[in-house]
Amino acid sequence: MISKTLKADMEGSSGTRKVYEEGLKLKKLHGEDKVVDFSLGNPVLEPPEEFNKILSDMISKDVKGVHRYMPNAGHKEVRDSVAYHLDKKGYLPGVTGDHVCMTVGAAGALNIIFKTILNKGEEVITINPHFQEYTFHIKNHQGEEVMVNTLEDYTLDLKAISKKITSKTKAILLNTPNNPTGVMYSKESLEELASILREKEHKLKKQIYLVSDEPYREMVYEGKFTSPASIYDNSFIVYSWSKSLSLPGERTGYAAVNPKMKYEEDMIKGLAFSNKILGFVSAPAMIQFVLPKILNTEIEEKYYSYMRDYYKSMHRPLEKCLSESGYEFPKPKGAFFFWAKCLGSNKNALEREKDFIEDAKDNFLTMLVPGSAFGKAGWFRISYASNLEVVNRGCERLAKIAEKYKTSKPKTLKRDRKEPEHCECCMTPVDNRPMDHYCDESSEKSQEFDEH
Ligand SMILES: Cc1ncc(COP(=O)(O)O)c(C=O)c1O
């Protein structure tokens, strides 16, 4: 028997994978070209040509030692080249290779950071909506997640964040540009957040860490990316090349410690140790030999620019289609997602979402990920880590769906109405909602989102 906790977690975690798997079934049934799959953020782009060449040279020339164990933090050369990059770009000034721990993707980096910093019951603030796995990465290490909703435009609600910082707060986790909304936080809002955190540290006489998860920072289409870690001393950067070099299956990323962090040496040792005891041991070996030959070279810059142009070519038609069809959505500045409001007249956000997502799937063969998978019911996410053909087909379908909702009132599907297990506004498990549950604090906000 699997553990009860895991079973409950598995049942609660519907989300992206489920939609993707349903999409695969539909493709088998109707044909690949009939289904529009907007589910996974799994880049179809190939990595830089040079990546494959360097890798195949390494194999064919029979270079010795590339498959061996190594220090838990990774090989020195790749850590140095990551540090050079972070320093040069201003994301983490003054950082050295000693501050970098190579990891099994960004997910591995988040897990070693939480393993390193969390004592049982300590709280991590997350910004809602967010990448669904955050909840588990925190829970894996006995932390408590405290979700704070964004403002209506999906930017940081600094007042609400400030209110949630208590003596139990250990860290705040940010993701910019954001999955699922594509929103990027401004330098000014990050500076304000940093000053709130410093004030709270002073008042509460403790360190509060800022964890900046930024795997989409190379995919910015409007404005300039600022790393939250560059503004606040007690901070970490989490990164991977899953999206930027289209290498998600190679599972390689890193956690970097701000050199100005208090007790930074302990932290670095803690990360390496956590990498070992969580069973990762180290990041995959061969990729670590390839990366230094790509990072900080023309290959890297050329690829990022090609990759941005590629995604922009899909971003534009989607933006045009969504806005001409009357969908409500925040303008994304980065990543490869659109986040839009489900159509329909049902006042209950979760029901409206279910009806809309099912309608798109069953009647338009269009796979959308429900907002509730990211913590906010009544919305949906489109991932366009795909190709222009799928996007163009998807635009036609989205327009047709909108047309249907304009001309008729699609019927609300009848379901047995069970007591909700999660708050329908922010998806906090009902049983875990604190007395001062944030969604209930502002009736104005509740009305805006008509979720309660
Ligand atoms: C915001 C965010 N963080 C972390 C990850 C995990 O990335 P990785 O595949 O490098 O583990 C993802 C993956 O989609 C993501 O969207």
The ligand as an SDF file (V2000), in Angstrom:
LIG
                    3D

 16 16  0  0  0  0  0  0  0  0999 V2000
    8.4550   27.7970  -12.6970 C   0  0  0  0  0  0  0  0  0  0  0  0
    9.1200   26.4840  -12.8400 C   0  0  0  0  0  0  0  0  0  0  0  0
   10.0360   26.1250  -11.9360 N   0  0  0  0  0  0  0  0  0  0  0  0
   10.6630   24.9460  -12.0060 C   0  0  0  0  0  0  0  0  0  0  0  0
   10.4000   24.0620  -13.0300 C   0  0  0  0  0  0  0  0  0  0  0  0
   11.1240   22.7540  -13.0670 C   0  0  0  0  0  0  0  0  0  0  0  0
   12.1180   22.8190  -14.0440 O   0  0  0  0  0  0  0  0  0  0  0  0
   13.0930   21.6130  -14.3300 P   0  0  0  0  0  0  0  0  0  0  0  0
   12.5160   20.8450  -15.4530 O   0  0  0  0  0  0  0  0  0  0  0  0
   14.3730   22.2520  -14.7280 O   0  0  0  0  0  0  0  0  0  0  0  0
   13.2220   20.8160  -13.0980 O   0  0  0  0  0  0  0  0  0  0  0  0
    9.4600   24.3910  -14.0070 C   0  0  0  0  0  0  0  0  0  0  0  0
    9.1340   23.4610  -15.0800 C   0  0  0  0  0  0  0  0  0  0  0  0
    8.2530   23.5940  -15.8600 O   0  0  0  0  0  0  0  0  0  0  0  0
    8.8040   25.6420  -13.9180 C   0  0  0  0  0  0  0  0  0  0  0  0
    7.8770   26.0240  -14.8000 O   0  0  0  0  0  0  0  0  0  0  0  0
  1  2  1  0
  2  3  1  0
  2 15  2  0
  3  4  2  0
  4  5  1  0
  5  6  1  0
  5 12  2  0
  6  7  1  0
  7  8  1  0
  8  9  2  0
  8 10  1  0
  8 11  1  0
 12 13  1  0
 12 15  1  0
 13 14  2  0
 15 16  1  0
M  END
$$$$
